[in-house]
Amino acid sequence: MKDSFSYKKFIFNDKIDSEFLFSLYEDDFIYIEEIFKTTLDQLNTVVTEIPVAFEERNVVELRRIVHKIKPAFGFTGFLNTEKSCKEFEDACTEFIKPDELVDLYNPFWVLLVASMDAM
């Protein structure tokens, strides 16, 4: 008898919540690949705007961009990155001090790039 959940034994990457990913797509690996490709293509065009907005200290634009990309990490099982996007987005207010923005941005950017590299 075939194990109906054998696909859950597949490990994508340790940064990806595979259990969550399988809850969305089950064993449809072709669809998972399509989601990852589409998401990465879209992210590549938008994420390049983040360093520009950061250098300009444009927190309104940073918040808008991060809000836009946040769900993409959920669709692909990067739940920690999605959570980090939410935290960064929430911190991007008109009241944030430039030093605080730098302190939040640097680890956020590293995580963002690492997550995209893992896709």
Disulfide bonds with the S-S distance in Angstrom:
none
